Amino acid sequence: MKFLLLLLLAFSAGAWAQPYGQRDEVRAFIDDMVKRHGFVKSELDTLFARVQRNDAVLDLVRTPPEKPVWEDYRAQFITEPRIAGGAEFWRANRRTLARAEKKYGVPAQYIVAIIGIETFYGKNTGRHRVVDALTTLAFDYPPRAPFFRSELEHYLLLARDAGVDVFSVRGSYAGAIGIPQFMPGSLRHYAVDFDGSGVIDLRGSRADAIGSVANFLKQHGWRPGERPAYKARLARDEARALANGGLQPRQPLAELVAAGVEPESEPSDPRAPAALIALGQEFRVGLQNFYVITRYNRSALYAAAVCDLADALAARAQSAGK
């Protein structure tokens, strides 16, 4: 039995050590890219011979973080350095943000808040080679292999169309790219050339990052003039059960109010679809725009942090007379 176990371990280690270009599933992926997208097989063979497995990426994706407590999660992002950095980012890009708000209907503070939470306004955009990260996850992480193979496909198409060296781009361990941390599929579908340079550059152009975040939110259903959420308290304990309905707003806000949910301020439209969101012992009434923010990152904690940072940034901007 011990010998068999050692043999299996040795076989497994050998399989992992096999270069990507020699693996059957990678060769099938290459053939598919050639057939469907007109790639040159010899070029992809050379590319995947150079790709390196990134074990750090696998360690990160395999180690699920402990479910964060809202107060701790919020404290990571609603800090004086992040508020001050956001105020400076807003000041330096105020014309671009105003143009994005006019074109896409998304207020500047939400665009800035998302960029602030994603990369601290472009300071932390990731250190992993994107092609290595995506290939590793596409072929060595079975639970989400279809998703990452799709993103790898998008990345190769993106690099070819933009004339970018596949090995030159670095990003997050999951393959997210640039100032707003777009996955390759989102970059191809929602990124825009907002500085008029003729190319989309989410790594170096703040204007492109700003316009792309705003376009992403608009394309996912952002409603201009409507706030994302209200802080709320529960007048009756039984109203807590209403928080189990998910993130998508489905119940008229007036019905939540009648059931004992008390928003912090008078809603502008009591008929608007809403969802009661539980953040530990704190509650929010999420509207359509709150749900839209969760399309960027599918977490109620994330969307609530974006809203709180946006409020802090708007207050700082107002106090500075912007």
C-alpha positions as a Python dict, from the first residue, in 0.01 Angstrom:
ca = {
    (1, 'M'): (0, 0, 0),
    (2, 'K'): (280, 239, 91),
    (3, 'F'): (454, 163, -238),
    (4, 'L'): (132, 228, -430),
    (5, 'L'): (81, 560, -254),
    (6, 'L'): (436, 670, -337),
    (7, 'L'): (383, 563, -697),
    (8, 'L'): (64, 767, -723),
    (9, 'L'): (233, 1069, -570),
    (10, 'A'): (522, 1039, -811),
    (11, 'F'): (283, 1011, -1105),
    (12, 'S'): (90, 1316, -986),
    (13, 'A'): (407, 1519, -945),
    (14, 'G'): (514, 1422, -1294),
    (15, 'A'): (179, 1529, -1437),
    (16, 'W'): (203, 1868, -1269),
    (17, 'A'): (562, 1908, -1392),
    (18, 'Q'): (467, 1841, -1755),
    (19, 'P'): (496, 2164, -1958),
    (20, 'Y'): (163, 2313, -2057),
    (21, 'G'): (242, 2285, -2425),
    (22, 'Q'): (268, 1906, -2394),
    (23, 'R'): (-59, 1850, -2210),
    (24, 'D'): (-352, 1705, -2404),
    (25, 'E'): (-608, 1952, -2270),
    (26, 'V'): (-386, 2247, -2362),
    (27, 'R'): (-331, 2108, -2711),
    (28, 'A'): (-709, 2077, -2747),
    (29, 'F'): (-745, 2439, -2634),
    (30, 'I'): (-486, 2545, -2892),
    (31, 'D'): (-665, 2356, -3169),
    (32, 'D'): (-992, 2525, -3070),
    (33, 'M'): (-831, 2871, -3078),
    (34, 'V'): (-692, 2797, -3423),
    (35, 'K'): (-1025, 2671, -3553),
    (36, 'R'): (-1252, 2937, -3406),
    (37, 'H'): (-1028, 3245, -3402),
    (38, 'G'): (-767, 3189, -3669),
    (39, 'F'): (-463, 3176, -3444),
    (40, 'V'): (-143, 3027, -3586),
    (41, 'K'): (-88, 2689, -3420),
    (42, 'S'): (291, 2712, -3415),
    (43, 'E'): (273, 3049, -3240),
    (44, 'L'): (43, 2915, -2969),
    (45, 'D'): (264, 2608, -2933),
    (46, 'T'): (560, 2838, -2868),
    (47, 'L'): (357, 3053, -2632),
    (48, 'F'): (240, 2768, -2411),
    (49, 'A'): (589, 2620, -2407),
    (50, 'R'): (696, 2938, -2228),
    (51, 'V'): (400, 2969, -1987),
    (52, 'Q'): (489, 2885, -1628),
    (53, 'R'): (264, 2729, -1369),
    (54, 'N'): (210, 2973, -1081),
    (55, 'D'): (172, 2781, -756),
    (56, 'A'): (121, 3103, -559),
    (57, 'V'): (-194, 3164, -762),
    (58, 'L'): (-324, 2817, -678),
    (59, 'D'): (-249, 2868, -309),
    (60, 'L'): (-443, 3193, -309),
    (61, 'V'): (-747, 3059, -492),
    (62, 'R'): (-756, 2734, -294),
    (63, 'T'): (-743, 2904, 44),
    (64, 'P'): (-1087, 3054, 98),
    (65, 'P'): (-1071, 3356, 326),
    (66, 'E'): (-1265, 3345, 646),
    (67, 'K'): (-1603, 3505, 610),
    (68, 'P'): (-1529, 3866, 702),
    (69, 'V'): (-1713, 4057, 969),
    (70, 'W'): (-1866, 4370, 817),
    (71, 'E'): (-1704, 4607, 1065),
    (72, 'D'): (-1360, 4460, 995),
    (73, 'Y'): (-1417, 4456, 620),
    (74, 'R'): (-1532, 4819, 621),
    (75, 'A'): (-1236, 4926, 831),
    (76, 'Q'): (-998, 4810, 556),
    (77, 'F'): (-1135, 5064, 310),
    (78, 'I'): (-1296, 5355, 494),
    (79, 'T'): (-969, 5502, 615),
    (80, 'E'): (-821, 5848, 610),
    (81, 'P'): (-544, 5755, 361),
    (82, 'R'): (-801, 5610, 120),
    (83, 'I'): (-1036, 5905, 158),
    (84, 'A'): (-751, 6154, 115),
    (85, 'G'): (-617, 5958, -183),
    (86, 'G'): (-962, 5953, -338),
    (87, 'A'): (-1004, 6326, -288),
    (88, 'E'): (-672, 6383, -466),
    (89, 'F'): (-765, 6142, -747),
    (90, 'W'): (-1096, 6326, -785),
    (91, 'R'): (-925, 6667, -792),
    (92, 'A'): (-665, 6555, -1047),
    (93, 'N'): (-926, 6395, -1276),
    (94, 'R'): (-1228, 6617, -1212),
    (95, 'R'): (-1289, 6704, -1577),
    (96, 'T'): (-1271, 6342, -1687),
    (97, 'L'): (-1500, 6234, -1403),
    (98, 'A'): (-1750, 6507, -1488),
    (99, 'R'): (-1746, 6395, -1851),
    (100, 'A'): (-1800, 6033, -1750),
    (101, 'E'): (-2088, 6130, -1521),
    (102, 'K'): (-2250, 6327, -1802),
    (103, 'K'): (-2211, 6048, -2058),
    (104, 'Y'): (-2290, 5743, -1844),
    (105, 'G'): (-2499, 5887, -1560),
    (106, 'V'): (-2273, 5754, -1283),
    (107, 'P'): (-2174, 6009, -1014),
    (108, 'A'): (-1802, 6066, -976),
    (109, 'Q'): (-1784, 5947, -616),
    (110, 'Y'): (-1888, 5591, -708),
    (111, 'I'): (-1634, 5568, -990),
    (112, 'V'): (-1359, 5693, -761),
    (113, 'A'): (-1467, 5465, -477),
    (114, 'I'): (-1452, 5153, -695),
    (115, 'I'): (-1105, 5243, -823),
    (116, 'G'): (-999, 5322, -467),
    (117, 'I'): (-1111, 4987, -332),
    (118, 'E'): (-982, 4787, -628),
    (119, 'T'): (-626, 4924, -653),
    (120, 'F'): (-588, 5223, -418),
    (121, 'Y'): (-625, 5454, -720),
    (122, 'G'): (-388, 5255, -939),
    (123, 'K'): (-111, 5194, -686),
    (124, 'N'): (-171, 4818, -643),
    (125, 'T'): (-256, 4661, -977),
    (126, 'G'): (-104, 4316, -922),
    (127, 'R'): (230, 4144, -972),
    (128, 'H'): (141, 3815, -1144),
    (129, 'R'): (195, 3757, -1514),
    (130, 'V'): (-160, 3737, -1641),
    (131, 'V'): (-96, 3462, -1894),
    (132, 'D'): (63, 3244, -1625),
    (133, 'A'): (-217, 3307, -1377),
    (134, 'L'): (-497, 3239, -1624),
    (135, 'T'): (-332, 2929, -1770),
    (136, 'T'): (-264, 2788, -1424),
    (137, 'L'): (-623, 2840, -1317),
    (138, 'A'): (-764, 2723, -1651),
    (139, 'F'): (-585, 2388, -1646),
    (140, 'D'): (-489, 2320, -1284),
    (141, 'Y'): (-790, 2444, -1090),
    (142, 'P'): (-1082, 2215, -1188),
    (143, 'P'): (-1355, 2386, -978),
    (144, 'R'): (-1353, 2693, -1204),
    (145, 'A'): (-1167, 2570, -1509),
    (146, 'P'): (-1441, 2664, -1763),
    (147, 'F'): (-1451, 3023, -1636),
    (148, 'F'): (-1075, 3069, -1647),
    (149, 'R'): (-1041, 2899, -1987),
    (150, 'S'): (-1293, 3151, -2117),
    (151, 'E'): (-1092, 3435, -1962),
    (152, 'L'): (-771, 3294, -2110),
    (153, 'E'): (-941, 3289, -2450),
    (154, 'H'): (-1046, 3652, -2403),
    (155, 'Y'): (-695, 3745, -2293),
    (156, 'L'): (-529, 3595, -2599),
    (157, 'L'): (-779, 3768, -2827),
    (158, 'L'): (-729, 4093, -2642),
    (159, 'A'): (-351, 4075, -2670),
    (160, 'R'): (-366, 3989, -3040),
    (161, 'D'): (-610, 4268, -3121),
    (162, 'A'): (-412, 4527, -2923),
    (163, 'G'): (-71, 4409, -3042),
    (164, 'V'): (39, 4354, -2681),
    (165, 'D'): (311, 4111, -2575),
    (166, 'V'): (120, 3834, -2395),
    (167, 'F'): (398, 3802, -2137),
    (168, 'S'): (424, 4173, -2057),
    (169, 'V'): (96, 4220, -1868),
    (170, 'R'): (81, 4174, -1492),
    (171, 'G'): (-230, 4171, -1279),
    (172, 'S'): (-405, 4005, -987),
    (173, 'Y'): (-373, 3637, -900),
    (174, 'A'): (-707, 3582, -1078),
    (175, 'G'): (-595, 3761, -1393),
    (176, 'A'): (-763, 4100, -1337),
    (177, 'I'): (-593, 4385, -1520),
    (178, 'G'): (-517, 4750, -1467),
    (179, 'I'): (-637, 5041, -1256),
    (180, 'P'): (-998, 4915, -1233),
    (181, 'Q'): (-905, 4542, -1225),
    (182, 'F'): (-1110, 4422, -1520),
    (183, 'M'): (-1101, 4055, -1611),
    (184, 'P'): (-1013, 4009, -1981),
    (185, 'G'): (-1375, 3934, -2076),
    (186, 'S'): (-1499, 4251, -1907),
    (187, 'L'): (-1216, 4446, -2064),
    (188, 'R'): (-1318, 4332, -2411),
    (189, 'H'): (-1688, 4401, -2352),
    (190, 'Y'): (-1695, 4716, -2138),
    (191, 'A'): (-1362, 4899, -2153),
    (192, 'V'): (-1358, 5222, -2353),
    (193, 'D'): (-1102, 5457, -2503),
    (194, 'F'): (-1201, 5759, -2294),
    (195, 'D'): (-891, 5970, -2352),
    (196, 'G'): (-922, 5960, -2732),
    (197, 'S'): (-579, 5804, -2783),
    (198, 'G'): (-708, 5541, -3022),
    (199, 'V'): (-625, 5254, -2784),
    (200, 'I'): (-776, 5124, -2463),
    (201, 'D'): (-519, 5128, -2185),
    (202, 'L'): (-650, 5034, -1841),
    (203, 'R'): (-297, 4999, -1706),
    (204, 'G'): (-170, 5348, -1784),
    (205, 'S'): (-466, 5574, -1863),
    (206, 'R'): (-669, 5707, -1574),
    (207, 'A'): (-921, 5845, -1822),
    (208, 'D'): (-975, 5503, -1981),
    (209, 'A'): (-1012, 5349, -1635),
    (210, 'I'): (-1269, 5610, -1531),
    (211, 'G'): (-1473, 5580, -1849),
    (212, 'S'): (-1460, 5201, -1840),
    (213, 'V'): (-1586, 5175, -1481),
    (214, 'A'): (-1871, 5412, -1565),
    (215, 'N'): (-1957, 5221, -1882),
    (216, 'F'): (-1950, 4889, -1695),
    (217, 'L'): (-2200, 5020, -1442),
    (218, 'K'): (-2422, 5173, -1708),
    (219, 'Q'): (-2426, 4855, -1917),
    (220, 'H'): (-2529, 4657, -1609),
    (221, 'G'): (-2831, 4878, -1547),
    (222, 'W'): (-2720, 5182, -1346),
    (223, 'R'): (-3010, 5423, -1295),
    (224, 'P'): (-2899, 5789, -1306),
    (225, 'G'): (-3022, 6000, -1017),
    (226, 'E'): (-3103, 5705, -792),
    (227, 'R'): (-2897, 5632, -483),
    (228, 'P'): (-2775, 5274, -440),
    (229, 'A'): (-2894, 5210, -86),
    (230, 'Y'): (-3031, 5342, 242),
    (231, 'K'): (-2906, 5253, 586),
    (232, 'A'): (-3196, 5106, 780),
    (233, 'R'): (-3310, 4978, 1117),
    (234, 'L'): (-3567, 4714, 1195),
    (235, 'A'): (-3871, 4821, 1392),
    (236, 'R'): (-3974, 4458, 1434),
    (237, 'D'): (-3751, 4154, 1481),
    (238, 'E'): (-3950, 3945, 1237),
    (239, 'A'): (-3845, 4184, 959),
    (240, 'R'): (-3499, 4026, 977),
    (241, 'A'): (-3629, 3731, 775),
    (242, 'L'): (-3670, 3964, 477),
    (243, 'A'): (-3290, 3979, 448),
    (244, 'N'): (-3272, 3624, 310),
    (245, 'G'): (-3395, 3710, -37),
    (246, 'G'): (-3060, 3772, -206),
    (247, 'L'): (-2905, 4084, -357),
    (248, 'Q'): (-3142, 4151, -646),
    (249, 'P'): (-3412, 4406, -562),
    (250, 'R'): (-3747, 4233, -602),
    (251, 'Q'): (-3982, 4370, -336),
    (252, 'P'): (-4133, 4721, -349),
    (253, 'L'): (-3965, 4942, -93),
    (254, 'A'): (-4305, 5035, 50),
    (255, 'E'): (-4368, 4669, 135),
    (256, 'L'): (-4041, 4649, 326),
    (257, 'V'): (-4138, 4961, 518),
    (258, 'A'): (-4479, 4816, 598),
    (259, 'A'): (-4307, 4502, 730),
    (260, 'G'): (-4100, 4703, 977),
    (261, 'V'): (-3793, 4819, 782),
    (262, 'E'): (-3715, 5184, 851),
    (263, 'P'): (-3477, 5356, 603),
    (264, 'E'): (-3260, 5633, 747),
    (265, 'S'): (-3426, 5890, 521),
    (266, 'E'): (-3745, 5920, 321),
    (267, 'P'): (-3712, 5720, -4),
    (268, 'S'): (-3765, 5920, -319),
    (269, 'D'): (-3972, 5642, -476),
    (270, 'P'): (-4153, 5405, -236),
    (271, 'R'): (-4249, 5185, -532),
    (272, 'A'): (-3888, 5115, -631),
    (273, 'P'): (-3784, 4747, -612),
    (274, 'A'): (-3558, 4688, -314),
    (275, 'A'): (-3382, 4418, -113),
    (276, 'L'): (-3306, 4411, 256),
    (277, 'I'): (-2934, 4344, 301),
    (278, 'A'): (-2792, 4221, 631),
    (279, 'L'): (-2436, 4327, 715),
    (280, 'G'): (-2399, 4150, 1045),
    (281, 'Q'): (-2611, 4354, 1282),
    (282, 'E'): (-2635, 4644, 1037),
    (283, 'F'): (-2892, 4664, 759),
    (284, 'R'): (-2916, 4836, 422),
    (285, 'V'): (-3205, 4868, 183),
    (286, 'G'): (-3041, 4798, -152),
    (287, 'L'): (-3191, 4940, -470),
    (288, 'Q'): (-3106, 4877, -834),
    (289, 'N'): (-2772, 5061, -825),
    (290, 'F'): (-2657, 4863, -521),
    (291, 'Y'): (-2724, 4546, -718),
    (292, 'V'): (-2533, 4690, -1015),
    (293, 'I'): (-2226, 4745, -795),
    (294, 'T'): (-2242, 4378, -697),
    (295, 'R'): (-2201, 4288, -1065),
    (296, 'Y'): (-1850, 4434, -1033),
    (297, 'N'): (-1783, 4219, -726),
    (298, 'R'): (-2060, 3985, -618),
    (299, 'S'): (-2052, 4073, -253),
    (300, 'A'): (-2289, 4281, -44),
    (301, 'L'): (-1994, 4379, 175),
    (302, 'Y'): (-1809, 4510, -129),
    (303, 'A'): (-2106, 4714, -253),
    (304, 'A'): (-2169, 4857, 95),
    (305, 'A'): (-1801, 4955, 127),
    (306, 'V'): (-1816, 5125, -214),
    (307, 'C'): (-2123, 5320, -102),
    (308, 'D'): (-1964, 5424, 229),
    (309, 'L'): (-1638, 5530, 64),
    (310, 'A'): (-1834, 5720, -201),
    (311, 'D'): (-2028, 5904, 72),
    (312, 'A'): (-1703, 5993, 249),
    (313, 'L'): (-1549, 6116, -75),
    (314, 'A'): (-1854, 6326, -161),
    (315, 'A'): (-1849, 6479, 187),
    (316, 'R'): (-1477, 6559, 156),
    (317, 'A'): (-1532, 6711, -187),
    (318, 'Q'): (-1818, 6923, -53),
    (319, 'S'): (-1613, 7046, 241),
    (320, 'A'): (-1333, 7139, 1),
    (321, 'G'): (-1580, 7338, -208),
    (322, 'K'): (-1558, 7122, -521),
}
